[in-house]
């Protein structure tokens, strides 16, 4: 039951006595270790309900390995839940698995499993990470990630399996001389039609040289090629050669670019693009770049195969003090593709006038594009006022009045724009207003937009320790969208974000609210997230907390998951002492699966010498509980078990004591089943001066009864017993034997009764003579004289005197550890034999009382009881009690095979 290392184990096994009208079997194991720590519960009740009731629980929390398993199988359904974790440095493996079934519903199971190994030596590493997620019969996922690097080479692979479908992704990289890298990549997934491969060559000597080659393959396209490279020359003049090539079956693209410096800050550029064999584009350009005089000019002639006239492009930008000019044009022959010319007079921050003309013969449809923009910029204190006007072919088509600050860095700023424009000959207008002002630890931003009197938008953004965003959109006087977001604080260990959103026509009508929050402290972690969508709520909460309570560390874990159809709510509190000894553990789990609700609670208390575990279940119209209460002090144990399921129950009380010269095992079991309404077994043995004296009592449903007691001493013996088995045995008896060796006086009394038949013995004798009185069912023998003859040391023979009547013959032994009384009555209507013996040799002791009818005839029948006791070094090891009957012998065997185990068997 308990060893020096804190290991405890209790076992209870029982079954109904043979011949019962109904059978029942009970088996319970409780084992725990406070040092490792470790706990196991195994309960099995069979042949009582329509199916056996099985409950098993296992908890192992010995760092770095953690394990927990719970299993139930019985009335109402079955379920299993298991978890394990093995941590090894940056690697380890863990799993959560379970299965459940309610009533006749199909069995469902789930599995979450992961494993990782990681080693690192210098720049080299090896990583393997794998996982599995199963929800039978819904889905099954597996993955395996492998990454290794050695000497600049790297191999990476990812394998994903979904049900019967597999996907593989693989990338291998090799580093060669001169920083030349080659890579091979594979992506395969038959389910999505993926069978892609790529071979890559890469070299980068920035900024002077670059190389990239790619050769690929897909199920539909083979021989995919890509090639990109460039090199730079600096002697005698600067130059650049670049090439880009891409091809796949039926398609080809080649681009080359060559740049040569012809004079200082003057360059000649040739660019050629070829595709699909017959298509070609070439561009010959001259570039002038003179930063000292703020001039940039580009002139290009572009020739395209199939187009008779080249395209001429010119870009020119020049600026000086108080003057800016820009020209951009593209022409095809005499046709203007686009032309933009403009300028600005005035220095930044001062009064400025801006002119810009845009025209095109190709853009604008029937009427060629021709727009003119004029704008005046007028400084006003720390802001600008801008008046702009847009005309088309001399007709005004748009205007803008803009107010803007000179510097965006000012704490308070205001942007405002009044816009008017014409679209499809219809006038439109809009107002945009933006304001920023200081706020505590941040700033406030306000946006207001109106358009044509139909649309109105308001937005507010407040930044500080918290961020608050609020927006509102109105269309034709009706709220179309409203959004509000509040976030803060936003730190790595604490953030809180809330969202509210409403939408209406013309958008889809929605109402959404949500929140996400996380807070981490050294001894506390809280995480919460929830979302409401059109009345449906989704919620996830996880919390962890650690504090010190006296000498113990106290942990609280809790979690919650809600959807419109399901609800899970779990909390666990654990108190840990020493290095890792669990003192308290409280767990509560609430579940809602559709219309069904379930609640599971488990409490565990582990004090010095006292262990309690209490498990309760409620759900689907059922209520169940199981409670263990175990006390162990100074070699004495008290175990209480209560198991309930709806109206059915089982209770068991077990008291044990095991010390030198004493052993005790008392078991009381009650159930709600008529077949096993009551089971009682009390057993106790104490060591006397020469013998062990044992008392025992057994009772099943008040129908099967076995009681007995012994009082054994060198010169005195007293035995009592009672046995009741319906329709088979109903007997009781008492035997007393007293002898005085010095005075050579002897007395024996016995009373044996089986059903209505009774045998009575009364013997008194001295050195040479005595008398005996015997009462039997056939009559009474009284005042029969007997003679006493000594046959050896402590050995005597007693016989009745010759004469009329029955003959009595007695063999008697009075040794301190060898007592015997063997009496035979013959020459009577029904001869019988009475035997008592009590012996002790080595570690074995045997005592017996027997009544044999017709001892030498053909109808010999023996009734009685026999005890065989085994000891070792003054400690109890076993007791076997045999109830003798002509039809069948019955045995009760109590054993202590090891230090932490008792076994009780009935035959």
Secondary structure, DSSP 4 states (H G I P E B T S, - for coil): -B-TTSEEEEEEEEEPPTT-SS--EEEEEEEEETTTTEEEEEEEEESSSSS-EEEEEEEEEETTEEEEEEEEEETTEEEEEEEEEEEETTEEEEEEEEEEEETTSPPEEEEEEEEEEEEEETTEEEEEEEEEEEEETTEEEEEEEEEEEETTEEEEEEEEEETTEEEEEEEEEEE-GGGEEEEEEEEEEGGGTEEEEEEEEEEEETTTEEEEEEEEE-SS---EEEEEEEEEE-SSS-EEEEEEEEEETTEEEEEEEEEEEEETTEEEEEEEEEETTTEEEEEEEEEEEEGGGTEEEEEEEEEETT-SSPEEEEEEEEEETTEEEEEEEEEETTEEEEEEEEEEES-TTS-EEEEEEEEESSSSTTSPEEEEEEEEEEEETTEEEEEEEEEETTEEEEEEEEEEES-TTSSSEEEEEEEEEEETTEEEEEEEEEEEEEETTEEEEEEEEEETTTEEEEEEEEESSSEEEEEEEEETTEEEEEEEEEEEEEETTEEEEEEEEEE-TTSPPEEEEEEEEEEEETTEEEEEEEEEETTEEEEEEEEEEEEEETTEEEEEEEEEEE-SSEEEEEEEEEEEETTTEEEEEEEEEEEEETTEEEEEEEEEEEETTEEEEEEEEEETTEEEEEEEEEEEETTEEEEEEEEEETTEEEEEEEEEEEETTEEEEEEEEEESSGGGSEEEEEEEEEE-SSSEEEEEEEEETTTEEEEEEEEEETTEEEEEEEEEETTTEEEEEEEEEEEETTTTEEEEEEEEEETTEEEEEEEEE-SSEEEEEEEETTEEEEEEEEEEEEEETTEEEEEEPSSSS-EEEEEEEEETTEEEEEEEEESSSS-EEEEEEEEEETTEEEEEEEEEESTTSTT-EEEEEEEEEEEETTEEEEEEEEEE-SS--EEEEEEEEETTEEEEEE-
